[in-house]
Amino acid sequence: MTISMYQASVPSFIRSLNNLAAILAKGAAHAEAKKIDPAVLINSRLYPDMFPLGRQVQIASDIARRGAARLAGLEAPKLEDNETTFAELIDRLHKTTGYLETLTPEQIDCSEEKSITLPVGKDTMTFEGLPYLLYFILPNVYFHVTTAYDILRHSGVELGKIDFLGKP
């Protein structure tokens, strides 16, 4: 059996971001139940030099959206980084998955050797499509989704592994 570039990317991104939306909903419910200002959780970090929860969500959204678009040879829709509530962060994730759902296998498949160039700060990185997916996009999405999960779990939100993985 073979797996296509589309199968290895878009469904995984959608699943991870939908799971993250459900995790954020649990965070919002926790804040309400415990009478915690939601901004406290959204601005929480694992360590002072790490990004807060809200930025982790934005980055996971950006990496998945822009990564899939680059594989498809498209320009990703821009999203403002102005979310300050759980509802706004969840909406951002839904906008991202909505965009991902518009992409087709025909747009992404056979992009394994496609040259992908992306700006990273003042530098530019260049990849072929398959290494870009396997060693840049997927690890980045998982890192930022995991970090968002960890911030909320560390803040007392009752989460388990199935929240991260999603139900089969």
Secondary structure in CASP SS format (residue, H / E / C, confidence):
PFRMAT SS
TARGET T0000
AUTHOR 0000-0000-0000
METHOD secondary structure of the structure
MODEL  1
M C 1.00
T C 1.00
I C 1.00
S C 1.00
M H 1.00
Y H 1.00
Q H 1.00
A H 1.00
S H 1.00
V H 1.00
P H 1.00
S H 1.00
F H 1.00
I H 1.00
R H 1.00
S H 1.00
L H 1.00
N H 1.00
N H 1.00
L H 1.00
A H 1.00
A H 1.00
I H 1.00
L H 1.00
A H 1.00
K H 1.00
G H 1.00
A H 1.00
A H 1.00
H H 1.00
A H 1.00
E H 1.00
A H 1.00
K C 1.00
K C 1.00
I C 1.00
D C 1.00
P H 1.00
A H 1.00
V H 1.00
L H 1.00
I H 1.00
N C 1.00
S C 1.00
R C 1.00
L C 1.00
Y C 1.00
P C 1.00
D C 1.00
M C 1.00
F C 1.00
P C 1.00
L H 1.00
G H 1.00
R H 1.00
Q H 1.00
V H 1.00
Q H 1.00
I H 1.00
A H 1.00
S H 1.00
D H 1.00
I H 1.00
A H 1.00
R H 1.00
R H 1.00
G H 1.00
A H 1.00
A H 1.00
R H 1.00
L H 1.00
A H 1.00
G C 1.00
L C 1.00
E C 1.00
A C 1.00
P C 1.00
K C 1.00
L C 1.00
E C 1.00
D C 1.00
N C 1.00
E C 1.00
T C 1.00
T C 1.00
F H 1.00
A H 1.00
E H 1.00
L H 1.00
I H 1.00
D H 1.00
R H 1.00
L H 1.00
H H 1.00
K H 1.00
T H 1.00
T H 1.00
G H 1.00
Y H 1.00
L H 1.00
E C 1.00
T C 1.00
L C 1.00
T C 1.00
P H 1.00
E H 1.00
Q H 1.00
I H 1.00
D C 1.00
C C 1.00
S C 1.00
E C 1.00
E C 1.00
K C 1.00
S E 1.00
I E 1.00
T E 1.00
L E 1.00
P E 1.00
V E 1.00
G C 1.00
K C 1.00
D E 1.00
T E 1.00
M E 1.00
T E 1.00
F E 1.00
E E 1.00
G H 1.00
L H 1.00
P H 1.00
Y H 1.00
L H 1.00
L H 1.00
Y H 1.00
F H 1.00
I H 1.00
L H 1.00
P H 1.00
N H 1.00
V H 1.00
Y H 1.00
F H 1.00
H H 1.00
V H 1.00
T H 1.00
T H 1.00
A H 1.00
Y H 1.00
D H 1.00
I H 1.00
L H 1.00
R H 1.00
H H 1.00
S C 1.00
G C 1.00
V C 1.00
E C 1.00
L C 1.00
G C 1.00
K H 1.00
I H 1.00
D H 1.00
F H 1.00
L H 1.00
G C 1.00
K C 1.00
P C 1.00
END
